[in-house]
Amino acid sequence: MAASMQRSPKASTLLREPLLRDSGQQVSVRLKGTETWFQRSAPPDMRSMWQKIVDSCRELPREVMVVLLIDFLNSYRSFGFRSVQYAYMTNEFGLSDVDTAYLLGVQSWLLVIFGMLGAVLVDAYGVRSTALASLCVAVVSRAILTFGRTREALVFALLGLAPFGEAVLSTGIYTVALKKLTTPATRGFAFGVQYGVFNLAGALADVAADSLRTQDTLIVPEGVPLIGGMAWSGMRTHLLGTWLALLASLGVAIPLLWDVVIINLHEPPAPLSPTFSSSPPPRSFLQMSELEALRATATPEQLDRGYVVRPDPRLARGARRAAAAAQAPPASPPHSVASVATWAVAASRRSWRSLRALLAMRVFWRALWLSVCLFWISKQWGDLDQLLPAYLERQFGEDIPIYTIHSINTWVCMLGPSIAAALTSHLEAFSVMLPGLWVMALSPAPLVLFPGIAASAAWVVLMSVGEVIWSPRQSAWIASLAPDGREGVFLALLSLKSLITAIPSTAFNGMLNDAYNPNCEKCRDGLGHFCSIAAPLPPGFHHASGAACATSTTACVGGDFSAALNAPNVTLLHCPDSCQACPGWESQPATMWLIVLVTSVSSPLMVAFTVRFLRGEGEGDTGDLMSIPTRERASTASERASEPDGKAVHVSVSTRPAPPNRTPSTELR
C-alpha cells in the first residue's frame, strides 16, 4: 500500500501544465493563504497582475537575489561612469569631441576582446572565480579614474585595466548565472526583474550625478594620504561613489556568490528525451544514484517545484581532477620540438572542432543576425550617453537637469520590464519585440521637429517605452537559444560583430557632436563651467580690461578665452550661460537628430523583412519562449512513446504553438 502511495515524479509537472491547453481551457489551483491589504483593495485586474508577480518571485531560488544584488552594485558602477564619461573627459581633462570619441571607441573595441575572454572564462572557471578576478581589477581601474589627474592616468585606466576589469563584468557573467538558476518557465520573469534592477541602479546613479556635478567646493582634508588638500569637482566626487559601489560589490561576492545550478528532480532517464532544465540534463553530469539521492533528500517544496539548487557538479569534478593531477607524479616533459608541435596541433584541432560545432548551429546564426539588425537602434543607448548630455548642456546651459532627463530611461526601465514580462511572457517573442522596436526607432522624431528640452524628455520617454517592450525579451530569447553548458562561448561569438562596429559607431557620435553641436571652449573654464558671471577684475590683475566674464573660480581672460568676454566695465558684458550664447558659435541640432532617426528606423525594417528566418520557421525548434509549453507537451508525449513491454510506439506531436492572445534584450545593455 505504501508503495502505491508514492509520489509520482511527474506529479508537479502535471499540476503545472494544463492537459487541455490547446483546447483553450485553463486550469488553476489556488491555495488559501493570507491576503495583503493591496490584494484585498486593488481592482481585480491589478490583483491578478500582482498575484502573477508574487507567484513568479516565489518560484525563483534565493540564490537569484544574491546575483541581483551584485548586479545592482555593479550596474551603479557601470552607469555611474558611462553616463558622465563624455563630459568627464571633455571637461575635466580638456579632450576634444573627436579625441574623446576615438578614445572611447578604442576602449569599446578592447572591451569586446576582453569580454569574449571573460565569457570563455565563465564557462571554464565558473561565475564566482571570474567575477572575483574581474572585480579586483575593476576596483583598481576605477580608483585610477577617480583619483588620477593626468591624461596618462586616464588612458592607462581606460585602455590598460578597464578592458578586463570592467568588460568581464558586463558581458553576460550574470546572464549565465541567472540562466543556471532559472527554468524556461521563470526565465523571462527573472530577466525582466534583472533588467529592472539594472536600471534602478542607473537611475540612482543619474540622480547622484545631477546633484553633484555643479558642486565644486569639496576640499579633501589635509590628513588624507596622497590627495589631502586637493579640490574635487562634483563629477569626480560622483566617480568616488561608483568606486565605493565596486568595493561593496566585491564585499558581497566573496562570501555569497557561488557556482550553483538548478537540478531537475524529475528528469526522465530516457537518453533521447528532451530536457528543459536551465543547465545541461542531470544525466550528463550526475550518476543515476546521485540523482536518486537528491530526490530522496528533497523537501516537499522542492519536489513541488521540481528542482533543487546545488553546487555545479561539473565545476566540482573539474576541481577534483585538477587536484588529483597536481598530486600525481609529474609527466615527463616532451623531449622534442616535434612532440610539442603535435600536442599543440591536437589541442587546436579539438578547439576548432568545438567552435565548428557551435558555428554549425542554425540558432547561432539567427541570434547573430538579430544582433546585426539591432545595431542602429541599439546605438540610441550610446546617443543617450554621448549626444544628449552634450546637446542639453551646450544648447541650454548647466542649470538644465541633464542627468534627471537622462534618468527617465532608467526609471522607466526599472518599473516596466517586470510588468511587461508578466503580461507578455505567454506571447511569441517577435510579436512582442517588433512593436517595441518601432516605438524606439521613431522616438527621436520630436527632436527633429521641435528641438528643445521638452522634446529631449519626450525622446527619452518614447525610447524607454519601446526598450522595455523588446530588450528584456530579446535577452531571454538569446539565452534560450544558447546551448547548455556553452553559454559563455555562445555570447562571446555573438559579440564578434562589435569588433568591427565598436570604434566607428562611437567615433560617429564624436563626429556628430563636432559637426552639428560643437563645444565652445572659448566660453568655458578648465572644469567645463560657462563664463556666465559678470565681475570686475580685482586690483593688481594685469589685464587691459576692467571687467570680465568669470566662473565661480576663474576669470575668463587671456588667450584661452574669447575676447568678447572682456569689457571696460561690468555693464558692457554679455556673459554666456551656454554655448548658444557664446559669440560666434553655431550648431544644427535638428540635422543631428534626423540622422539618428533615419538610422534607427533601419533596425525594425530589417527584423520585419527577416522575421521568418529569425523565428526559425521550418525548423523543429523555434528557440523562443512561446515554444516552451509546446516542447513540454512534446516531452510528456515522448516519455510515453515506449510501452512497458518495450515495443516502440509512434507518436506524432505538433510543434506549432497554440495561438497567443492578441494583447501585447545587447543585448544586455
C-alpha positions as CSV (number, residue, x, y, z in Angstrom):
1,M,0.0,0.0,0.0
2,A,2.8,2.3,0.9
3,A,4.4,1.7,-2.5
4,S,1.2,2.6,-4.3
5,M,1.0,5.9,-2.5
6,Q,4.5,7.1,-3.5
7,R,4.6,10.4,-5.2
8,S,4.8,10.3,-9.0
9,P,7.9,12.0,-10.2
10,K,5.8,13.8,-12.8
11,A,3.0,14.9,-10.4
12,S,4.3,18.5,-10.2
13,T,4.7,18.7,-13.9
14,L,1.1,17.5,-14.4
15,L,-0.2,20.0,-11.9
16,R,1.7,22.9,-13.6
17,E,0.7,22.0,-17.1
18,P,-3.0,22.0,-18.1
19,L,-3.7,18.9,-20.0
20,L,-6.1,20.7,-22.4
21,R,-4.1,23.8,-23.1
22,D,-4.6,23.6,-26.8
23,S,-8.4,23.5,-26.4
24,G,-8.3,26.9,-24.8
25,Q,-9.4,25.7,-21.4
26,Q,-7.5,27.0,-18.4
27,V,-6.9,25.2,-15.1
28,S,-5.6,26.9,-12.0
29,V,-5.0,25.8,-8.4
30,R,-5.3,28.5,-5.7
31,L,-4.1,27.7,-2.2
32,K,-5.7,29.6,0.7
33,G,-3.3,32.0,2.3
34,T,-3.1,35.4,4.0
35,E,-4.0,38.2,1.6
36,T,-2.3,41.5,1.8
37,W,-4.1,44.8,2.0
38,F,-3.2,45.5,-1.6
39,Q,-4.7,42.2,-2.7
40,R,-8.0,42.9,-0.9
41,S,-8.4,46.6,-2.0
42,A,-6.9,46.7,-5.5
43,P,-9.1,46.3,-8.6
44,P,-9.4,42.7,-9.9
45,D,-7.1,43.3,-12.9
46,M,-4.4,44.8,-10.6
47,R,-4.8,42.0,-8.1
48,S,-4.4,39.4,-10.8
49,M,-1.2,41.1,-12.1
50,W,0.1,41.5,-8.6
51,Q,-0.6,37.8,-7.9
52,K,1.3,36.9,-11.1
53,I,4.4,38.9,-10.0
54,V,4.3,37.4,-6.5
55,D,3.9,33.9,-7.7
56,S,6.8,34.4,-10.2
57,C,9.0,35.7,-7.4
58,R,8.3,32.7,-5.2
59,E,9.4,30.3,-8.0
60,L,12.8,31.9,-8.1
61,P,15.5,30.3,-5.8
62,R,17.1,32.5,-3.1
63,E,20.4,32.5,-4.9
64,V,18.9,34.7,-7.6
65,M,18.6,37.5,-5.0
66,V,22.4,37.4,-4.4
67,V,23.0,37.7,-8.2
68,L,20.6,40.6,-8.4
69,L,22.2,42.4,-5.5
70,I,25.7,42.1,-7.0
71,D,24.3,43.1,-10.4
72,F,22.7,46.2,-8.8
73,L,26.0,47.4,-7.3
74,N,27.9,46.6,-10.5
75,S,25.3,48.4,-12.6
76,Y,25.7,51.5,-10.4
77,R,29.4,51.4,-11.1
78,S,28.7,50.9,-14.8
79,F,26.0,53.6,-15.3
80,G,27.7,56.0,-12.9
81,F,30.7,56.4,-15.2
82,R,29.1,55.6,-18.6
83,S,26.5,58.4,-18.4
84,V,29.1,61.1,-17.4
85,Q,32.3,59.8,-19.1
86,Y,31.9,62.0,-22.2
87,A,31.5,65.2,-20.1
88,Y,34.2,64.0,-17.6
89,M,36.8,63.6,-20.3
90,T,36.0,66.8,-22.2
91,N,35.6,69.0,-19.2
92,E,38.0,67.5,-16.6
93,F,40.8,66.5,-19.0
94,G,40.2,69.0,-21.8
95,L,39.8,66.4,-24.6
96,S,38.1,67.4,-27.9
97,D,34.9,65.8,-29.1
98,V,36.7,63.8,-31.7
99,D,39.6,62.7,-29.4
100,T,37.1,61.7,-26.7
101,A,35.0,59.7,-29.1
102,Y,38.0,57.9,-30.6
103,L,39.4,57.1,-27.1
104,L,36.0,55.7,-26.1
105,G,35.8,53.8,-29.4
106,V,39.2,52.1,-28.8
107,Q,38.1,51.2,-25.3
108,S,34.9,49.7,-26.6
109,W,36.9,47.6,-29.1
110,L,39.1,46.4,-26.2
111,L,36.0,45.7,-24.1
112,V,34.7,43.4,-26.8
113,I,38.1,41.5,-26.9
114,F,38.3,41.0,-23.2
115,G,34.6,40.4,-22.9
116,M,35.0,37.4,-25.2
117,L,37.9,36.2,-23.0
118,G,35.7,36.7,-19.9
119,A,32.9,34.7,-21.5
120,V,35.3,31.8,-22.1
121,L,36.5,32.1,-18.5
122,V,32.9,31.9,-17.2
123,D,32.5,28.6,-19.0
124,A,35.8,27.2,-17.9
125,Y,36.1,28.5,-14.3
126,G,32.6,29.4,-13.3
127,V,30.8,32.6,-12.3
128,R,32.4,33.0,-8.9
129,S,36.1,32.9,-9.9
130,T,35.6,35.1,-13.0
131,A,33.6,37.6,-11.0
132,L,36.1,37.9,-8.2
133,A,39.0,38.3,-10.6
134,S,37.3,41.0,-12.6
135,L,36.0,42.8,-9.6
136,C,39.5,43.1,-8.1
137,V,40.9,44.6,-11.4
138,A,37.9,46.9,-11.7
139,V,38.5,48.3,-8.2
140,V,42.0,49.4,-9.2
141,S,40.8,50.7,-12.6
142,R,38.1,52.8,-11.1
143,A,40.4,54.1,-8.4
144,I,42.8,55.5,-11.0
145,L,39.9,57.1,-12.9
146,T,38.7,58.7,-9.7
147,F,41.9,59.9,-8.2
148,G,44.0,60.4,-11.3
149,R,44.6,63.9,-12.6
150,T,46.7,63.4,-15.8
151,R,45.7,62.2,-19.3
152,E,48.3,59.4,-19.0
153,A,46.4,58.1,-15.9
154,L,43.1,58.4,-17.8
155,V,44.4,56.4,-20.8
156,F,46.0,53.8,-18.6
157,A,42.8,53.2,-16.7
158,L,40.6,53.2,-19.8
159,L,42.8,51.1,-22.1
160,G,45.0,49.2,-19.7
161,L,42.8,47.9,-16.9
162,A,39.2,48.6,-17.7
163,P,39.2,46.2,-20.7
164,F,39.5,43.2,-18.3
165,G,38.3,44.6,-15.0
166,E,35.1,46.1,-16.4
167,A,34.4,44.2,-19.6
168,V,34.1,40.8,-18.0
169,L,31.5,42.2,-15.6
170,S,29.4,43.5,-18.5
171,T,29.5,40.6,-21.0
172,G,26.9,38.2,-19.7
173,I,28.5,36.9,-16.5
174,Y,25.3,37.5,-14.5
175,T,23.2,36.4,-17.6
176,V,24.9,33.0,-17.3
177,A,24.4,32.9,-13.5
178,L,20.7,33.7,-14.0
179,K,20.2,31.1,-16.7
180,K,21.7,28.4,-14.4
181,L,19.3,29.4,-11.7
182,T,16.1,29.6,-13.7
183,T,13.8,27.3,-15.7
184,P,12.3,28.3,-19.0
185,A,9.0,29.0,-17.2
186,T,10.7,31.5,-14.8
187,R,13.5,32.8,-17.1
188,G,11.5,35.5,-18.8
189,F,10.4,37.0,-15.5
190,A,13.8,36.7,-13.9
191,F,15.4,38.6,-16.8
192,G,12.7,41.2,-16.6
193,V,13.5,41.7,-12.9
194,Q,17.2,41.8,-13.6
195,Y,16.5,44.5,-16.2
196,G,14.6,46.5,-13.6
197,V,17.3,46.2,-11.0
198,F,19.9,47.1,-13.6
199,N,18.1,50.3,-14.5
200,L,17.2,51.2,-10.9
201,A,21.0,51.4,-10.3
202,G,21.3,53.6,-13.4
203,A,18.5,55.9,-12.2
204,L,20.1,56.4,-8.8
205,A,23.5,57.0,-10.5
206,D,21.9,59.7,-12.7
207,V,20.3,61.4,-9.7
208,A,23.6,61.4,-7.9
209,A,25.4,62.8,-10.9
210,D,22.9,65.6,-11.4
211,S,23.1,66.6,-7.7
212,L,26.9,66.6,-7.6
213,R,28.0,67.8,-11.0
214,T,27.7,71.6,-10.2
215,Q,29.3,71.3,-6.7
216,D,33.0,72.1,-6.8
217,T,33.7,73.0,-3.2
218,L,34.8,69.7,-1.8
219,I,38.3,70.0,-0.3
220,V,39.9,66.8,0.8
221,P,41.1,67.0,4.4
222,E,44.9,67.5,4.7
223,G,45.3,64.3,6.7
224,V,44.2,62.1,3.8
225,P,47.2,60.4,2.2
226,L,48.1,61.4,-1.4
227,I,45.0,63.5,-2.1
228,G,44.9,65.7,1.1
229,G,44.2,69.4,0.4
230,M,43.0,68.8,-3.2
231,A,39.9,70.4,-4.6
232,W,37.5,67.9,-6.1
233,S,34.9,68.7,-8.7
234,G,31.4,67.4,-8.3
235,M,31.8,65.0,-11.2
236,R,34.9,63.5,-9.6
237,T,33.1,63.1,-6.3
238,H,30.4,61.2,-8.2
239,L,33.0,58.8,-9.5
240,L,34.2,58.2,-5.9
241,G,30.7,56.9,-5.2
242,T,30.9,54.4,-8.1
243,W,34.3,53.2,-6.7
244,L,32.7,52.6,-3.3
245,A,29.9,50.6,-5.0
246,L,32.5,48.4,-6.6
247,L,34.1,47.8,-3.2
248,A,30.6,46.8,-1.8
249,S,30.0,44.5,-4.8
250,L,33.3,42.7,-4.0
251,G,32.3,42.5,-0.4
252,V,29.1,40.8,-1.3
253,A,30.6,38.4,-3.9
254,I,33.3,37.0,-1.7
255,P,31.0,35.3,0.9
256,L,27.8,34.9,-1.1
257,L,28.4,34.3,-4.8
258,W,28.9,30.6,-5.6
259,D,28.7,28.4,-8.7
260,V,25.3,26.7,-8.2
261,V,22.9,25.2,-10.7
262,I,19.3,24.0,-10.8
263,I,19.0,20.3,-11.0
264,N,15.7,18.9,-12.3
265,L,14.5,16.3,-9.9
266,H,12.0,14.8,-12.4
267,E,14.4,14.4,-15.3
268,P,13.4,11.3,-17.2
269,P,16.2,8.7,-17.6
270,A,15.5,8.1,-21.4
271,P,18.7,9.2,-23.2
272,L,16.8,10.7,-26.2
273,S,14.0,12.5,-24.3
274,P,14.1,16.4,-24.4
275,T,15.2,18.4,-21.4
276,F,14.1,21.8,-20.3
277,S,16.3,22.5,-17.3
278,S,18.3,25.7,-17.3
279,S,21.5,23.7,-17.3
280,P,22.5,20.5,-19.2
281,P,20.4,17.5,-18.3
282,P,21.5,15.9,-14.9
283,R,22.2,12.6,-16.6
284,S,25.0,14.3,-18.5
285,F,27.0,15.1,-15.3
286,L,25.2,13.1,-12.5
287,Q,25.1,9.4,-11.8
288,M,21.6,8.0,-11.5
289,S,22.3,7.1,-7.9
290,E,23.3,10.7,-7.2
291,L,20.0,12.0,-8.8
292,E,18.0,9.5,-6.7
293,A,19.8,10.6,-3.6
294,L,18.8,14.2,-4.3
295,R,15.2,13.2,-4.8
296,A,15.2,11.3,-1.5
297,T,16.5,14.3,0.5
298,A,14.4,17.0,-1.3
299,T,11.8,18.8,0.8
300,P,8.1,18.8,-0.3
301,E,8.5,22.3,-1.5
302,Q,11.5,21.3,-3.7
303,L,9.6,18.3,-5.0
304,D,6.6,20.5,-5.9
305,R,8.9,23.0,-7.7
306,G,10.6,20.1,-9.4
307,Y,14.2,21.2,-8.8
308,V,16.9,21.7,-6.2
309,V,19.8,24.2,-6.2
310,R,23.2,22.6,-5.7
311,P,26.8,23.4,-6.4
312,D,27.6,22.8,-10.1
313,P,28.8,19.2,-10.2
314,R,30.8,19.9,-13.4
315,L,33.0,22.5,-11.7
316,A,33.4,20.4,-8.6
317,R,34.6,17.4,-10.5
318,G,36.9,19.6,-12.6
319,A,38.5,20.9,-9.4
320,R,38.9,17.3,-8.1
321,R,40.5,16.2,-11.3
322,A,42.9,19.2,-11.2
323,A,43.8,18.4,-7.5
324,A,44.4,14.7,-8.4
325,A,46.6,15.8,-11.3
326,A,48.6,18.1,-9.0
327,Q,49.2,15.2,-6.6
328,A,50.1,12.7,-9.3
329,P,53.7,12.3,-10.4
330,P,54.6,14.9,-13.0
331,A,54.5,13.6,-16.5
332,S,57.7,13.6,-18.4
333,P,58.0,16.7,-20.5
334,P,58.2,16.4,-24.2
335,H,61.8,15.8,-25.4
336,S,61.5,17.3,-28.8
337,V,60.0,20.2,-30.7
338,A,58.0,17.8,-32.8
339,S,56.2,16.4,-29.7
340,V,55.3,19.9,-28.6
341,A,54.0,20.7,-32.1
342,T,52.0,17.5,-32.1
343,W,50.4,18.4,-28.8
344,A,49.6,22.0,-30.0
345,V,48.1,20.7,-33.2
346,A,45.9,18.2,-31.3
347,A,44.7,20.9,-28.9
348,S,44.0,23.4,-31.7
349,R,42.0,20.7,-33.6
350,R,39.9,20.0,-30.5
351,S,39.2,23.7,-30.1
352,W,38.4,24.1,-33.8
353,R,36.0,21.1,-33.7
354,S,34.2,22.6,-30.7
355,L,34.0,26.0,-32.4
356,R,32.9,24.5,-35.7
357,A,30.1,22.6,-34.0
358,L,28.8,25.8,-32.5
359,L,29.1,27.7,-35.8
360,A,27.2,24.9,-37.5
361,M,24.1,25.6,-35.3
362,R,21.4,27.4,-37.1
363,V,20.3,29.1,-33.8
364,F,23.7,30.8,-33.6
365,W,23.2,32.5,-37.0
366,R,19.7,33.5,-36.1
367,A,21.0,35.2,-32.9
368,L,23.9,36.8,-34.8
369,W,21.6,38.2,-37.5
370,L,19.3,39.7,-34.9
371,S,22.2,41.4,-33.2
372,V,23.2,42.8,-36.7
373,C,19.7,44.0,-37.3
374,L,19.6,45.8,-33.9
375,F,22.9,47.6,-34.4
376,W,21.5,51.1,-35.3
377,I,18.6,51.1,-32.8
378,S,20.9,49.9,-30.1
379,K,23.1,52.8,-30.9
380,Q,20.5,55.1,-29.3
381,W,21.8,54.0,-25.9
382,G,25.2,55.5,-27.0
383,D,23.3,58.6,-28.2
384,L,21.7,58.9,-24.8
385,D,25.1,58.9,-23.1
386,Q,27.2,60.9,-25.7
387,L,24.8,63.1,-27.7
388,L,22.0,64.1,-25.2
389,P,24.2,65.4,-22.3
390,A,26.3,67.4,-24.7
391,Y,23.3,68.7,-26.6
392,L,21.4,69.9,-23.4
393,E,24.5,71.4,-21.8
394,R,25.8,73.2,-24.9
395,Q,22.4,74.4,-26.1
396,F,20.7,75.3,-22.8
397,G,23.4,75.6,-20.1
398,E,24.4,73.9,-16.9
399,D,21.2,74.7,-15.0
400,I,19.2,72.1,-17.1
401,P,18.6,68.9,-15.1
402,I,20.6,66.9,-17.7
403,Y,21.0,63.7,-15.9
404,T,17.5,63.8,-14.4
405,I,16.2,63.8,-18.0
406,H,18.7,61.1,-18.8
407,S,17.4,59.1,-15.8
408,I,13.9,58.9,-17.3
409,N,15.2,56.0,-19.3
410,T,16.4,54.1,-16.3
411,W,13.3,54.8,-14.2
412,V,11.0,53.5,-16.9
413,C,13.3,50.5,-17.5
414,M,13.2,49.8,-13.7
415,L,9.4,49.8,-13.5
416,G,8.4,48.5,-16.9
417,P,10.2,45.2,-17.6
418,S,8.7,43.1,-14.8
419,I,5.2,44.3,-15.7
420,A,5.8,43.8,-19.4
421,A,7.3,40.3,-18.7
422,A,4.3,39.3,-16.6
423,L,1.8,40.5,-19.2
424,T,3.6,39.2,-22.4
425,S,5.5,36.1,-21.3
426,H,2.9,33.9,-23.0
427,L,3.3,35.7,-26.3
428,E,5.6,34.7,-29.1
429,A,8.9,36.6,-28.9
430,F,8.8,38.6,-32.1
431,S,5.2,39.5,-31.7
432,V,6.4,41.4,-28.6
433,M,9.7,42.7,-29.9
434,L,8.7,44.2,-33.2
435,P,6.2,46.8,-31.8
436,G,8.7,47.8,-29.2
437,L,11.4,48.2,-31.9
438,W,9.1,50.5,-33.9
439,V,8.3,52.7,-30.9
440,M,12.0,53.1,-30.0
441,A,13.1,53.6,-33.7
442,L,10.6,56.5,-34.1
443,S,11.3,58.1,-30.7
444,P,13.8,60.8,-32.0
445,A,11.1,62.4,-34.1
446,P,10.2,65.1,-31.5
447,L,13.8,66.3,-31.5
448,V,13.8,66.5,-35.3
449,L,10.5,68.5,-35.4
450,F,10.8,70.6,-32.2
451,P,14.3,70.6,-30.8
452,G,14.3,71.6,-27.2
453,I,14.2,70.4,-23.6
454,A,10.6,69.1,-23.7
455,A,11.4,67.2,-27.0
456,S,14.5,65.7,-25.3
457,A,12.4,64.4,-22.5
458,A,9.8,63.1,-25.0
459,W,12.6,61.2,-26.9
460,V,13.8,59.6,-23.7
461,V,10.3,58.5,-22.7
462,L,9.4,57.0,-26.0
463,M,12.7,55.3,-26.4
464,S,12.3,53.8,-22.9
465,V,8.8,52.5,-23.5
466,G,10.0,50.8,-26.7
467,E,13.0,49.4,-24.9
468,V,11.2,47.8,-22.1
469,I,9.0,46.0,-24.6
470,W,11.7,44.5,-26.8
471,S,15.0,44.5,-25.0
472,P,14.4,42.1,-22.0
473,R,12.5,39.7,-24.3
474,Q,15.5,39.7,-26.7
475,S,17.9,38.9,-23.8
476,A,15.7,36.0,-22.7
477,W,15.4,34.8,-26.4
478,I,19.1,34.8,-26.8
479,A,19.6,32.9,-23.5
480,S,17.1,30.3,-24.6
481,L,19.0,29.7,-27.8
482,A,22.4,29.3,-26.1
483,P,23.4,25.7,-26.0
484,D,23.5,24.3,-22.5
485,G,27.0,24.4,-20.9
486,R,28.4,26.7,-23.6
487,E,26.5,29.9,-22.9
488,G,29.7,31.9,-22.4
489,V,31.2,31.0,-25.7
490,F,27.9,31.5,-27.5
491,L,27.6,35.0,-26.1
492,A,31.2,35.7,-26.9
493,L,30.8,34.7,-30.5
494,L,27.8,36.9,-30.8
495,S,29.9,39.9,-29.8
496,L,32.3,39.4,-32.7
497,K,30.4,41.9,-34.8
498,S,31.3,44.6,-32.2
499,L,35.0,44.2,-33.2
500,I,34.0,45.8,-36.4
501,T,31.4,48.3,-35.2
502,A,32.8,49.5,-31.8
503,I,35.2,52.2,-32.9
504,P,33.2,53.5,-35.9
505,S,30.0,53.8,-34.0
506,T,31.5,55.7,-31.1
507,A,33.6,57.8,-33.4
508,F,30.5,58.6,-35.4
509,N,28.9,60.2,-32.3
510,G,32.0,62.3,-31.8
511,M,31.8,63.5,-35.4
512,L,28.1,64.3,-35.0
513,N,28.8,66.4,-32.0
514,D,31.8,68.1,-33.6
515,A,29.8,68.9,-36.8
516,Y,26.3,69.7,-35.5
517,N,26.7,70.5,-31.8
518,P,30.4,71.6,-31.2
519,N,31.9,72.5,-27.9
520,C,32.6,76.2,-27.1
521,E,36.0,76.1,-25.2
522,K,36.4,79.8,-25.6
523,C,33.5,80.4,-23.2
524,R,34.2,77.7,-20.6
525,D,36.8,77.2,-17.9
526,G,39.0,74.2,-17.2
527,L,36.2,72.3,-15.5
528,G,33.7,73.0,-18.2
529,H,31.7,75.7,-16.4
530,F,30.4,78.5,-18.5
531,C,31.8,82.0,-18.0
532,S,28.4,83.3,-17.0
533,I,29.2,85.7,-14.1
534,A,30.0,89.3,-14.9
535,A,32.6,90.6,-12.5
536,P,35.1,93.4,-12.1
537,L,38.7,92.3,-12.3
538,P,40.4,92.6,-8.9
539,P,43.1,95.3,-8.3
540,G,46.5,94.2,-9.4
541,F,45.1,91.9,-12.1
542,H,47.3,92.6,-15.1
543,H,44.8,93.0,-17.9
544,A,43.7,95.9,-20.1
545,S,40.0,95.4,-19.3
546,G,38.4,96.4,-16.1
547,A,35.8,93.6,-16.1
548,A,35.4,90.1,-17.5
549,C,33.1,87.2,-17.5
550,A,34.0,84.5,-15.0
551,T,33.0,81.3,-13.3
552,S,32.9,80.8,-9.5
553,T,36.7,80.1,-9.5
554,T,38.2,81.5,-12.8
555,A,38.3,84.9,-14.5
556,C,37.8,84.2,-18.2
557,V,40.6,86.3,-19.6
558,G,43.6,85.5,-21.7
559,G,44.3,83.7,-25.0
560,D,42.2,80.6,-24.0
561,F,39.0,82.7,-23.9
562,S,37.0,84.8,-26.3
563,A,38.0,88.4,-26.4
564,A,34.3,89.3,-26.3
565,L,34.2,88.2,-22.6
566,N,36.2,91.3,-21.6
567,A,35.0,94.9,-21.3
568,P,36.0,98.1,-19.7
569,N,33.2,97.7,-17.1
570,V,30.6,95.2,-15.9
571,T,27.6,96.9,-17.6
572,L,29.0,96.2,-21.1
573,L,29.5,92.5,-20.5
574,H,27.2,89.8,-22.0
575,C,28.3,86.7,-20.3
576,P,27.2,83.3,-21.9
577,D,25.4,80.7,-19.8
578,S,25.5,78.2,-22.7
579,C,27.3,77.6,-25.9
580,Q,24.3,79.1,-27.7
581,A,25.1,82.5,-26.1
582,C,28.8,82.2,-26.9
583,P,29.9,84.8,-29.5
584,G,30.4,83.2,-32.9
585,W,29.1,79.7,-32.0
586,E,26.8,77.8,-34.5
587,S,25.0,74.5,-34.4
588,Q,22.5,72.4,-36.3
589,P,20.8,70.1,-33.8
590,A,17.8,69.2,-35.9
591,T,20.0,67.7,-38.6
592,M,21.9,65.7,-36.0
593,W,18.7,64.1,-34.6
594,L,17.4,63.5,-38.1
595,I,20.4,61.3,-38.8
596,V,19.7,59.4,-35.5
597,L,16.1,58.9,-36.6
598,V,16.8,57.6,-40.1
599,T,19.5,55.2,-39.0
600,S,17.3,53.8,-36.2
601,V,14.4,53.0,-38.5
602,S,16.6,50.6,-40.4
603,S,16.5,48.1,-37.5
604,P,12.8,47.2,-37.3
605,L,12.7,47.2,-41.1
606,M,15.5,44.6,-41.2
607,V,13.8,42.5,-38.5
608,A,10.4,42.6,-40.2
609,F,11.8,41.5,-43.5
610,T,13.7,38.5,-42.0
611,V,11.3,37.6,-39.2
612,R,10.6,34.1,-40.6
613,F,14.2,33.2,-40.5
614,L,14.6,34.7,-37.0
615,R,11.6,32.7,-35.8
616,G,13.2,29.5,-37.2
617,E,10.1,28.7,-39.2
618,G,10.5,25.4,-40.8
619,E,12.8,24.1,-38.0
620,G,11.8,21.8,-35.3
621,D,12.8,24.3,-32.5
622,T,11.8,27.9,-32.7
623,G,14.1,28.9,-29.9
624,D,11.7,31.4,-28.3
625,L,9.8,31.3,-25.1
626,M,6.5,30.7,-26.7
627,S,7.6,27.3,-27.8
628,I,8.4,26.1,-24.3
629,P,4.9,24.8,-23.4
630,T,4.7,23.1,-26.8
631,R,8.1,21.5,-26.1
632,E,7.0,20.3,-22.7
633,R,3.9,18.6,-24.2
634,A,6.2,17.0,-26.7
635,S,8.4,15.8,-23.8
636,T,5.4,14.3,-22.0
637,A,4.4,12.5,-25.2
638,S,7.9,11.2,-25.9
639,E,8.1,9.8,-22.4
640,R,5.0,7.8,-23.1
641,A,6.3,6.7,-26.5
642,S,7.5,3.4,-25.2
643,E,5.2,0.7,-23.8
644,P,6.1,-1.3,-20.8
645,D,6.8,-4.4,-22.9
646,G,9.5,-2.4,-24.7
647,K,7.7,-2.1,-28.1
648,A,8.2,1.3,-29.7
649,V,5.0,3.3,-30.3
650,H,5.0,6.1,-33.0
651,V,3.8,9.3,-31.5
652,S,3.0,12.3,-33.7
653,V,3.3,15.6,-31.9
654,S,2.6,19.0,-33.4
655,T,5.3,21.6,-32.7
656,R,3.1,24.5,-33.7
657,P,2.4,26.7,-30.7
658,A,-1.1,27.5,-29.6
659,P,-2.3,30.9,-30.9
660,P,-1.4,33.6,-28.4
661,N,-3.8,36.2,-27.1
662,R,-3.8,39.3,-29.3
663,T,-2.8,41.6,-26.4
664,P,0.8,42.5,-26.1
665,S,17.4,42.2,-24.8
666,T,22.6,43.6,-26.2
667,E,21.8,42.6,-26.0
668,L,22.3,43.1,-22.2
669,R,22.9,46.7,-22.2
